[in-house]
């Protein structure tokens, strides 16, 4: 198992490094400059990719939270926590890049547009989730309590995604649309290639961070358990 795990880690790493440079080339050199926003529009490739990974990370949190409630398991608890940490990081990047986009496109850093507002709510839910995981108590109790927050948070993911359709906002562009009924729908083929490759690269980054994060957290728990046993022996 360890040998296979090492192979997967190396595969992810050696996929990630060239993909990162290819994505930069596609975004900044190969893809055309948008005629209305100009160069600032290129932040969109990272904004969408980070948003996708944030949503995916929280869906994985929800999956392991459900499994934790059904059958409390340290492995599930760890995976949910690491995915939430990564999700919060990428949601933060999504919000920051969205603000930069907003300043260039709407001439304001922030507006209470439906998708921005629901994304901010999603961020707060998972920050609360991470705080709950740090509470004192048995890991089984903390795991079940945090799992509830994890499930509540993942319910908000489709709300964030559908916000601009349900509330018919005219500000936030619809990336994947037909360009007829949705503001901003449709995307040039060259831009679509750059966008999809950026999403792929950031997804590989998530997978790499997830595996390394879980590995480190499991090692931390092993060390903590060993220290506890050593202290018990000394006390005895």
N, C-alpha and C positions, 0 to 999 in steps of 0.2 A: 504493500500500500504506500509506504513512504517513498519507494522508488518511483512509482507511478505519479505520486503527488509532485515529486521533484521534476519529472518530465513535463507535467502540465504547467508548473510554474515557469520553467524555462521556455516552453512553447508560448505562453502568454507574454513573457518579457520580450522574446525575440520577434513577436508579432507586433507588440506595442511600440517598440523603438522606431522601426522603419515607418510604421503607420502614422506615427506622430509627425514625422518630417514630411511624409507624403501629404498629410492633411494640411499642414501649413502651406505647402506649395500649391495645393488645389484652392485653398481659401484666398491666399494673398496674391498669387500670380496667375493661376490658370482660370479661375472664375472671373467673369466680367464685373466691372464696377457698376453698381446700380445707379441709374441716371438721375434719380431724384435725391437720394440721401448721400450718394457718393461713397467714399471709403468707409465712413462709420457704419454702413450697412453690414460690413463683413463680420461684425461682432455677433450678428444673427446666427452664424454657423456654430459658434460655441454656445450661445444662449440656448438654442434649440436642443443641441446635444446634451448639455448639462441638465436641462429640464427633463428630457427623456430618461436619463440615468437616475435622476432624483425620483421620478415616478416609479421606475422599475425597482429601485432600492426599497421604496416604501411598500410596494406590492410584496416583495420578498419578506419584509418585516411582518406584514399581515399574514403571510403564509405560515411563517415559523411561529407567530403569535397564536394562531389557531391551533397548531400542533402542540404548542406549549400548554394551552388550556386543556386540551384533550388528554395529553400525557406529558406532564412536566419532565423535561429532559435538558440537561445542561448544554448539550450540543446545540439544540434548537434555540435555547436562550442566548447563547453566545452568538450564533449566526444572526439572530434578529437584532441584537445590539450593535454588532459591527456594521450591518447593512444600514441601520438607522443613523449611525455616525457618518457614514459615507453619504447617505441621503441628505443629511442636514448640511454637509459641506457643499454638495452640488446644488442644493436649493438656495444656499447663500450666494453662490456664484450666479445662479439663475436670476435672483433678485437684483444683484449688483449690475450684471450685464443688461438686465431689463431696464434699470434706471438710466444707464448710459444710452441705451437705445432710445428711451423716452425723451431724454434731453435733446438728442439729435433729431428725432422725428416729431415730437409733440411740443418741444421747447419747455419741458418741465421735467424735473427729476422724478416726480412721483404724482400719480393721480389714482383715485380710488376706483379704477377700472376693475370690472369683475374678476378677470384672471389674476391681476396683481394682488387684489385683496384676498382672494381665496388661496393663492400661493403663500401669502404672508401668514394666513391662518394655519395652513399646512405646516409651515416652518415652526410656528409656536407650538403646535401639537407635538411635534417630534422632539423639540427641545425639552418640553415637559416630560416626554417619554424617557429621554436620557437622564433627566433629573430623578425620575421615579426609580430608575435602575440603580441609582447611587444611594438609595435610602438604606437605613439599617434594618436588619432582619434576616431571616433565613432566605436562602436563594430561591426556594420553592415559592414562598409567599411573594417575594419581589418579582419573580418570573411571571406569576399569574397576574399580579396587579399591573405590571408593565405591559403584559400581553393585551390587556383590555385597551390601554392607550394606543397600542400598536394597531389594533383592529379599528378603533375609532378613526385613527389617522388615515388608514388606507381607504376608508369609505369616502374621505374627502378628495382622493386622487381623481376619480372620474368627474367630480364636481368641478375641479380646477380645469381639467381637460375640456369639458363641455361648456364652461362658463361663457365663452365668447359666442357660442351658438345659442345657448338658452336665453341669454340676456341681449343678444343681437347688438353687441357693442360695435361701434364704428372705429374704435381706436386700435385695438389689438388685431394684427393681421392674422388671417387663417392661412397657415403654411401650405397644407395639403387640401386644396379645394379646386373647383373648376374655374374660378375667377369670374363667374357670372353672378352668383347669388351672395357671395361672401366677400366682404372688404379684404383686399390683399390676397385673395385666393389665387392659386396657380403660381408656378415658379419656372424660370427658364431651365432647360435641360442641363446646361453647364453648371448652373447654380445648384440644381438638384443633385448632381453627381458629387459636388463638393460637400453638400449638406449631408448626404447619406454616408459618405466616407468619414466625415467628422463624427457623426453619430456612432458609426462602427468603432472608431478609434477610442472614443470616450467610454463606450460600452466595454471594450477590452480593458481599459484602465480600471473600470469598476470591478471587473472580474479579478484582475490582479490584486487590487487593494483588498477586496473581500477575502481572498484566499490568504494573503499575508496577515491581514487583521485577525482572522479566525485563528491562524496558527500562533500568533503572538499571544492572543488572549488565552488560548488553551495552555500555553507554556506558563503564563502568569498564574493561572489557577493551580497548575501542578506545583509551582514554586510556593504559592500561598499555602497549599495543603501540606507540603513538606515542612514548612516553617511552623505550622500549627502543631503538627505531630511532634516536631523537635521540642517545641515549648512545653507540650504536655508531658513529654518524657523528663524534661528538666524539672518541671513542677512536681512530678511524681517521685 
